[in-house]
C-alpha cells in the first residue's frame, strides 16, 4: 500500500526531474523541472503502491478532448477554443479524476496547432499534478510558482530563418574545426550536393508557410 501523504510529500523528486525551457514573468528564458509521467509511476511503485496507472476520460463522442462551445478568432482569422483533458487515476484503492488545460506557453492553443502530441502532453501533466494533489508526491514542485512548470514549447515563436541561420553557423563551426563539407556530408549519411540542397528547403518551407497563413486569414 502507498505510504501516507505526509511521507510522500517529503520525497525529493528533483533528482528524478527533467528540465524544460520556459519564461519567467519578465520574459526571461529559464529552465524549470518537470516530473516525467513514467518516472512518477515508478516512484509510486517504489513507495508501496501495488497498482498505479491512468487513462484518458472520453466523452459521448469517444474523444478525450474537452472543448468550450465558444469559438475565439484572432486578428489573422485563426480560431481556437478553451481545450482541456481529463484523466482517471488509479492508485491501489484510490481512484479519482484530474482535469487539465492544453497549454502553449503563455498563448492559447489554436486550432492550427492542435496536435495529438499536445493532447498527450496535457494528459500526462494532468496525471502528474493529480498525483501530487492527492498523494503528496512531487507537490513541492508547485509551491512557488507553477506557471513555468506547465510551459510548453511555443511553436508560433519559432522562425524558419532563425533555424537556418543556426544550422549555417553550426556548419561553419564544423568547417572551422577542419572538417570538409564532404566529410560532414558523409557523417550525415548523404552526398555533398544533397547536403547543400537541404538548406534551400527552408526558403521553400517559408514560402509554403506564408501561403498557408494567407489561406487561414481568408
C-alpha positions in Angstrom: 0.0 0.0 0.0 1.2 3.5 -0.8 2.8 5.5 2.0 0.8 8.2 3.7 0.6 11.7 2.2 3.0 13.2 4.8 5.7 10.7 3.9 5.2 11.1 0.1 5.4 14.8 0.5 8.9 14.5 1.9 10.3 12.7 -1.1 12.7 14.9 -3.1 11.7 14.4 -6.7 14.1 17.0 -8.2 16.8 14.3 -8.8 14.3 12.5 -10.9 13.1 15.5 -12.9 14.0 16.6 -16.4 14.4 20.3 -17.3 12.2 22.3 -19.7 12.9 25.7 -21.1 10.3 28.3 -20.1 10.0 32.0 -19.5 9.5 33.9 -16.2 7.1 36.9 -15.7 9.6 39.2 -17.3 10.0 37.1 -20.4 13.5 35.9 -19.5 14.3 32.3 -20.5 14.7 29.9 -17.6 14.8 26.2 -17.0 12.2 24.6 -14.8 11.9 21.0 -13.6 9.1 18.6 -14.5 8.5 15.1 -13.5 8.0 12.6 -16.3 4.8 10.6 -16.1 6.6 7.2 -16.3 9.0 8.2 -13.5 6.0 9.3 -11.5 4.5 5.8 -11.8 7.9 4.3 -11.0 8.2 6.3 -7.8 4.7 5.3 -6.7 5.6 1.7 -7.0 8.9 2.3 -5.2 6.9 3.8 -2.3 4.4 1.0 -1.7 1.8 1.2 -4.5 0.7 -2.2 -5.8 -1.3 -0.7 -8.6 -0.8 2.7 -10.4 -1.9 3.9 -13.8 -4.0 6.5 -15.6 -6.2 6.5 -18.6 -8.0 9.3 -20.6 -11.6 10.0 -19.9 -13.6 10.1 -23.1 -16.9 11.9 -23.8 -20.0 10.6 -25.5 -18.4 11.2 -28.9 -15.5 9.0 -28.0 -13.0 11.8 -27.9 -10.8 12.6 -25.0 -10.6 16.3 -25.9 -12.9 18.6 -23.9 -13.7 22.0 -25.6 -15.7 25.1 -24.9 -18.7 25.9 -27.0 -17.4 29.4 -27.7 -15.0 29.9 -30.6 -12.4 32.6 -30.4 -10.9 34.2 -33.6 -7.6 36.1 -33.6 -6.6 39.0 -35.8 -5.4 36.6 -38.5 -8.7 34.7 -38.6 -7.3 31.7 -36.9 -9.7 30.1 -34.5 -9.3 28.4 -31.1 -11.4 27.3 -28.1 -10.7 26.6 -24.5 -9.4 23.0 -24.7 -9.0 20.6 -21.7 -8.4 17.0 -21.0 -9.4 14.7 -18.1 -7.8 11.5 -16.9 -8.8 8.8 -14.5 -6.1 7.9 -12.0 -6.0 4.7 -10.1 -3.5 4.1 -7.2 -4.3 1.0 -5.2 -7.9 1.6 -3.8 -7.7 5.3 -4.6 -9.5 6.3 -7.8 -10.1 9.9 -8.9 -10.1 12.2 -12.0 -7.9 15.1 -12.8 -8.7 17.8 -15.4 -6.0 20.0 -17.1 -5.9 22.6 -19.9 -4.0 22.2 -23.1 -1.1 24.8 -23.0 1.1 26.5 -25.5 3.3 28.5 -23.2 1.5 31.8 -22.3 -0.5 31.6 -25.5 -3.8 29.7 -26.2 -3.7 26.5 -28.2 -5.1 27.5 -31.6 -6.9 25.1 -34.0 -4.0 25.1 -36.4 -1.6 24.0 -33.7 -3.7 21.4 -32.0 -1.9 18.0 -32.3 -2.2 14.6 -30.7 1.2 15.1 -29.1 -0.1 18.3 -27.4 -3.2 16.3 -26.2 -1.0 13.6 -24.8 1.3 16.1 -23.0 -1.7 17.6 -21.3 -3.0 14.2 -20.2 0.4 13.2 -18.7 0.6 16.6 -16.8 -3.0 16.1 -15.5 -1.8 12.7 -14.2 1.4 14.0 -12.5 -0.4 17.0 -11.0 -3.3 14.9 -9.8 -0.9 12.5 -8.1 0.8 15.5 -6.4 -2.5 16.8 -5.1 -3.9 13.5 -3.8 -0.7 11.7 -2.6 1.8 14.5 -2.0 4.4 13.1 -4.4 6.0 16.0 -6.2 3.8 18.6 -4.6 6.8 20.8 -3.7 7.3 21.4 -7.5 4.3 23.7 -7.4 4.9 25.5 -4.1 6.5 28.7 -5.5 5.1 29.2 -9.0 3.5 26.6 -11.3 3.4 28.8 -14.4 6.9 27.8 -15.6 6.4 24.1 -14.9 3.5 23.9 -17.3 5.2 25.8 -20.0 5.2 24.1 -23.4 7.2 24.8 -26.4 5.5 27.7 -28.3 5.7 26.7 -32.0 4.5 30.1 -33.1 7.7 31.7 -31.8 10.0 29.5 -34.0 11.4 31.1 -37.1 12.5 29.1 -40.1 15.0 31.8 -40.9 16.5 31.6 -37.4 16.7 27.8 -37.6 18.5 28.1 -41.0 21.0 30.6 -39.6 21.6 28.4 -36.6 22.4 25.4 -38.8 24.6 27.5 -41.1 26.5 28.7 -38.0 27.0 25.1 -36.9 28.1 24.1 -40.4 30.6 27.0 -40.4 31.9 25.9 -37.0 32.5 22.4 -38.2 34.4 23.7 -41.2 36.5 26.0 -39.0 37.5 22.9 -37.0 39.0 21.4 -40.1 36.1 19.3 -41.4 35.3 19.5 -45.1 31.8 19.7 -46.4 32.4 16.3 -48.0 33.3 14.8 -44.6 30.3 16.4 -42.9 28.0 15.0 -45.6 29.4 11.5 -45.0 28.7 11.7 -41.3 25.1 12.9 -42.2 24.8 9.9 -44.5 24.4 11.7 -47.7 26.2 13.1 -50.7 27.8 16.6 -50.6 25.4 18.1 -53.2 22.4 16.6 -51.3 23.6 18.2 -48.1 24.0 21.6 -49.7 20.5 21.3 -51.2 18.9 20.7 -47.8 19.5 24.3 -46.8 17.4 25.5 -49.8 14.4 23.7 -48.2 14.0 26.4 -45.6 13.2 29.0 -48.3 10.6 26.6 -49.8 9.1 25.9 -46.4 8.9 29.6 -45.6 7.1 30.2 -48.9 4.6 27.4 -48.1 4.0 28.8 -44.6 3.2 32.2 -46.0 0.6 30.6 -48.3 -0.9 28.6 -45.5 -1.3 31.7 -43.4 -2.8 33.5 -46.3 -5.4 30.8 -46.6 -6.2 30.9 -42.9 -6.7 34.6 -43.0 -9.3 34.5 -45.7 
